[in-house]
């Protein structure tokens, strides 16, 4: 199969009909939270973890960081030495 030439790609792009007709009363899709640079459907709203959930999340993060500081690797679930000696 031969690759397309630039002229062929240009002809295909100009001949494509991306969207037939947009109705005059059409409104953009919005969930009502979009006041930033990105639309509201692009990313979910941030969730605050207060109380005991926030403490548990903090402890898990500190444990993983502590394990990594000790030179262990927990990528696959079990702590193992993260480097190999020759």
JOQUI-V65229 format. One record per residue. RES is the residue in one small letter. SS is DSSP state (H for helix, E for strand, L for the rest). Layout:
BEGIN
RES,SS / RES,SS
END
This chain:
BEGIN
x,L / x,L / x,L / x,L / x,L / x,H / x,H / x,H / x,H / x,H / x,H / x,H / x,H / x,H / x,H / x,L / x,L / x,L / x,L / x,L / x,L / x,L / x,L / x,L / x,L / x,L / x,L / x,L / x,L / x,L / x,L / x,L / x,L / x,L / x,L / x,L / x,L / x,L / x,L / x,L / x,L / x,L / x,L / x,L / x,L / x,L / x,L / x,L / x,L / x,L / x,L / x,H / x,H / x,H / x,H / x,H / x,H / x,H / x,H / x,H / x,H / x,H / x,H / x,H / x,H / x,H / x,H / x,H / x,H / x,L / x,L / x,E / x,E / x,L / x,L / x,L / x,L / x,L / x,L / x,E / x,E / x,L / x,L / x,L / x,L / x,L
END
